[in-house]
Amino acid sequence: MGVILFQLTFGKLPFPIDQGYAVFADKVANEKVKIPATPEIPASLVYLIYSCLEANQTKRFSIDDFLQSTWMQEQPQLETIKEEKMENIN
């Protein structure tokens, strides 16, 4: 989730992939990501990206943490999507 969210937000991967996927995966698992200085990105989104890319697996956000994060809760269109999916199930 963190890598995808980082790429969607900043238009690039959080770590270079030029040394191959194994090195990239190791960096994701072991290094702290550097967030580009972008003032228009909400602090709650930056926190979510950091939390999803946390190197320590015990501290890294789970899918439930992701869905309950402040940034996700600030997105009003998500409630509409959830409601529409529930209507399709019933």
C-alpha positions as CSV (number, residue, x, y, z in Angstrom):
1,M,0.0,0.0,0.0
2,G,2.7,2.4,0.9
3,V,4.7,2.1,-2.3
4,I,1.6,2.6,-4.4
5,L,0.4,5.5,-2.3
6,F,3.8,7.1,-2.5
7,Q,3.9,6.7,-6.3
8,L,0.4,8.1,-6.8
9,T,1.2,11.1,-4.6
10,F,4.7,12.0,-5.8
11,G,4.9,10.4,-9.3
12,K,7.9,8.3,-8.5
13,L,8.9,5.3,-6.4
14,P,10.1,5.8,-2.8
15,F,13.4,4.1,-3.6
16,P,15.2,3.6,-6.9
17,I,14.6,0.3,-8.6
18,D,17.6,0.5,-10.9
19,Q,19.5,-2.1,-8.9
20,G,16.7,-4.7,-9.3
21,Y,13.6,-5.7,-7.4
22,A,15.4,-7.6,-4.6
23,V,17.4,-4.4,-3.6
24,F,14.2,-2.3,-3.9
25,A,12.3,-4.7,-1.7
26,D,15.1,-4.7,0.9
27,K,15.1,-0.9,1.0
28,V,11.3,-0.9,1.5
29,A,11.7,-3.4,4.3
30,N,14.7,-1.8,6.0
31,E,15.1,1.9,5.2
32,K,13.2,5.0,6.2
33,V,11.6,6.6,3.3
34,K,12.4,10.3,2.5
35,I,9.3,12.3,1.7
36,P,9.9,15.1,-0.9
37,A,9.3,18.6,0.4
38,T,5.9,19.3,-1.0
39,P,3.8,21.9,1.0
40,E,0.5,21.1,-0.8
41,I,0.5,17.5,0.5
42,P,-1.6,17.3,3.7
43,A,0.3,16.2,6.8
44,S,-2.2,13.4,7.4
45,L,-1.3,11.9,4.0
46,V,2.5,12.3,4.7
47,Y,1.9,10.5,8.0
48,L,-0.1,7.7,6.3
49,I,2.7,7.2,3.7
50,Y,5.3,7.0,6.5
51,S,3.2,4.6,8.4
52,C,2.6,2.3,5.5
53,L,6.3,2.3,4.6
54,E,7.5,1.8,8.2
55,A,10.5,-0.5,8.1
56,N,9.6,-2.2,11.4
57,Q,6.8,-4.6,10.6
58,T,5.3,-4.5,14.0
59,K,4.8,-0.7,13.7
60,R,3.8,-0.7,10.0
61,F,0.1,0.1,9.3
62,S,-2.2,-2.8,8.6
63,I,-5.1,-2.5,6.2
64,D,-7.4,-1.7,9.1
65,D,-5.0,1.1,10.3
66,F,-4.9,2.4,6.7
67,L,-8.7,2.5,6.4
68,Q,-9.1,4.2,9.8
69,S,-6.3,6.7,9.2
70,T,-7.1,10.4,9.5
71,W,-6.4,11.0,5.8
72,M,-8.8,8.2,4.7
73,Q,-11.4,9.6,7.0
74,E,-11.0,13.0,5.5
75,Q,-12.0,11.7,2.1
76,P,-15.8,12.3,1.8
77,Q,-16.1,10.4,-1.5
78,L,-15.0,7.2,0.1
79,E,-18.2,7.0,2.2
80,T,-20.2,7.2,-1.0
81,I,-18.2,4.4,-2.5
82,K,-18.7,2.3,0.6
83,E,-22.5,2.9,0.5
84,E,-22.7,2.0,-3.2
85,K,-20.9,-1.2,-2.6
86,M,-23.2,-2.1,0.2
87,E,-26.2,-1.4,-2.0
88,N,-24.8,-3.8,-4.6
89,I,-24.4,-6.5,-2.1
90,N,-27.9,-6.3,-0.8
